[in-house]
Structures are given as structure tokens and as C-alpha cells.
Amino acid sequence: MPGLEETGKALTLAASETDGVVVVKFSGRLTINHVDEVDVFLTKLLGEGGGGIILNLADLTHIVSSGIGVLIAFRERTAKAGRPLAIGGVNPKILKIFQLMSLESFFAIFDAVPQALAEMKGKQG
């Protein structure tokens, strides 16, 4: 997916497509300086296509509370748009934060992208 990569000092976002599902890879640190960029990036993705979206957080090493807020808002927007959303792969440190906030029941979280992709494809078929 050309044009959907943004790099900052602390965070890289890259989107690719597999079987009609967009996979967004987060790498680095999601700091307060990147929250608006992430929101714009995800909003842009939501406006393109109509398939599912998987967030790969395996290489995300840090997230601020407002970054979590962006992910929660994105989950709500994807639900309203009728687009499946899953998290495929989560850094253990980030997963611990999600668990402390009881977000593992709010997001569909899988160990890795292939498991999330298989689940999404199974629901579409």
C-alpha cells in the first residue's frame, strides 16, 4: 500500500495488505509527539477499502495513555464502519498494560498476525 508509511524519531508505521486485510505494523515508541500522526494514519486507512484491519504491536516498545486512547477510538470507528479489527502480536510489556486496563476483552488479541489473519478470513468465508 504505497504512501502509507510514516517515520518519526520514535515510531514507524507501515501498512501492507494480505488477502484483502490491511496489516499495520507499529515499530518503536508511541509517544505523545506521535499520537496525532497515528490518528491521522489510522483514519486514512479506515477510508480506504472495506476489509479487516490487523494492528501488529509486536515491535511497539512503549505507548502513552493518549496512544491507547487513539487505539480505543479507532476500535470504535472500525466497529461503526463494519470493519473487523484485531491485534496480531503484542509486545509483552504492552500486553501487560492492556491487561491492567482490561482491554484484552475490548480488542481481539492474537499471538501473531497469522493467527489474527486466519480468524478474520474464517469469519469472512
C-alpha positions as CSV (number, residue, x, y, z in Angstrom):
1,M,0.0,0.0,0.0
2,P,2.1,2.9,-1.2
3,G,2.1,6.2,0.6
4,L,1.1,4.6,4.0
5,E,4.4,4.7,5.8
6,E,5.4,7.5,8.2
7,T,8.6,7.6,10.1
8,G,9.4,9.8,13.1
9,K,12.2,9.7,15.6
10,A,10.5,7.3,17.9
11,L,7.8,5.5,15.8
12,T,7.4,3.8,12.4
13,L,4.0,2.8,11.0
14,A,3.8,0.7,7.9
15,A,0.7,-0.8,6.2
16,S,0.6,-3.7,3.9
17,E,-2.2,-5.8,2.5
18,T,-2.7,-9.6,2.7
19,D,-5.8,-11.2,1.1
20,G,-7.8,-8.0,1.4
21,V,-6.8,-7.5,5.1
22,V,-4.6,-4.5,6.0
23,V,-1.8,-5.1,8.5
24,V,-0.4,-2.1,10.2
25,K,3.0,-2.6,11.8
26,F,4.0,-0.4,14.7
27,S,7.7,-0.2,15.5
28,G,9.3,1.8,18.2
29,R,7.8,4.1,20.8
30,L,4.4,5.7,20.6
31,T,5.0,8.9,22.4
32,I,2.8,12.0,22.9
33,N,4.6,13.5,19.9
34,H,3.2,10.8,17.6
35,V,-0.4,10.5,18.8
36,D,-1.9,12.9,16.2
37,E,0.1,11.2,13.4
38,V,-1.1,7.8,14.4
39,D,-4.7,9.0,14.5
40,V,-4.4,10.6,11.0
41,F,-2.7,7.4,9.7
42,L,-5.4,5.1,11.0
43,T,-8.2,7.4,9.9
44,K,-6.7,7.4,6.4
45,L,-6.7,3.6,6.4
46,L,-10.3,3.4,7.5
47,G,-11.3,5.5,4.5
48,E,-9.6,3.1,2.1
49,G,-11.0,-0.3,1.3
50,G,-13.5,-2.2,3.3
51,G,-11.7,-5.3,4.6
52,G,-10.4,-6.1,8.0
53,I,-7.5,-4.4,9.8
54,I,-4.9,-6.0,12.0
55,L,-2.6,-4.0,14.2
56,N,0.8,-5.6,14.7
57,L,2.1,-4.3,18.0
58,A,4.9,-6.9,18.5
59,D,7.6,-4.3,17.9
60,L,6.0,-1.4,19.8
61,T,8.1,-0.9,22.9
62,H,6.3,2.0,24.6
63,I,2.8,3.5,24.5
64,V,1.5,6.6,26.3
65,S,-2.1,6.7,27.6
66,S,-3.2,9.0,24.8
67,G,-1.8,6.5,22.3
68,I,-4.0,3.8,23.9
69,G,-6.9,6.3,23.6
70,V,-6.3,6.6,19.9
71,L,-6.4,2.8,19.6
72,I,-9.6,2.6,21.6
73,A,-11.2,5.3,19.4
74,F,-10.0,3.5,16.3
75,R,-11.6,0.3,17.5
76,E,-14.9,2.1,17.9
77,R,-14.7,3.7,14.5
78,T,-13.9,0.4,12.8
79,A,-16.9,-1.2,14.5
80,K,-19.2,1.6,13.3
81,A,-17.8,1.1,9.8
82,G,-18.4,-2.6,10.0
83,R,-14.8,-3.4,9.5
84,P,-13.2,-6.2,11.6
85,L,-10.2,-5.1,13.8
86,A,-7.8,-7.4,15.6
87,I,-4.4,-7.1,17.2
88,G,-1.9,-9.7,15.9
89,G,1.2,-9.8,18.0
90,V,1.8,-7.7,21.1
91,N,5.0,-6.8,22.9
92,P,4.6,-8.4,26.4
93,K,5.2,-5.0,28.1
94,I,2.3,-3.5,26.0
95,L,0.1,-6.6,26.6
96,K,0.6,-6.1,30.4
97,I,-0.7,-2.5,30.1
98,F,-3.7,-3.8,28.1
99,Q,-4.4,-6.4,30.8
100,L,-4.1,-3.8,33.6
101,M,-6.7,-1.7,31.7
102,S,-8.9,-4.7,31.0
103,L,-8.5,-4.1,27.3
104,E,-7.9,-7.7,26.3
105,S,-11.7,-8.2,26.3
106,F,-12.2,-5.0,24.3
107,F,-9.8,-5.9,21.5
108,A,-9.5,-9.3,19.7
109,I,-5.9,-10.0,20.6
110,F,-3.9,-12.9,18.9
111,D,-0.3,-14.1,19.5
112,A,0.7,-13.1,16.0
113,V,-0.5,-11.7,12.7
114,P,-1.0,-15.2,11.0
115,Q,-3.5,-16.2,13.8
116,A,-5.4,-12.9,13.5
117,L,-5.5,-13.2,9.7
118,A,-6.8,-16.8,9.9
119,E,-9.5,-15.8,12.3
120,M,-10.5,-12.9,10.1
121,K,-10.5,-14.9,6.9
122,G,-12.6,-17.6,8.7
123,K,-15.3,-15.1,9.6
124,Q,-15.4,-13.7,6.1
125,G,-15.7,-17.1,4.5
